[in-house]
């Protein structure tokens, strides 16, 4: 994720499981600290979606110029990405041929 001053968060080093010598509480603190890196998106409205036609990589642009970039795992799937905006209650289903917006979370 990029903010006004460059990269502010990434999946690099995201704690998906506790270390061997780490208590559950220590792991939870480390996990929550990493999650807070994305707090700059809270309350921002999604204003643009771009899909790279060669790689299927996705860029979501929010108010204020913040960008969330994600890389496709399989560019041949019917639905490459799904983004749920809790603030608006909308779901964006992103495919190579466009974006479908709906008001449900199914």
Helices and strands as residue ranges (DSSP letters): E 2-3, E 6-7, H 24-36, G 39-41, E 46-51, E 58-62, G 63-65, E 67-70, E 81-85, E 90-95, E 98-102
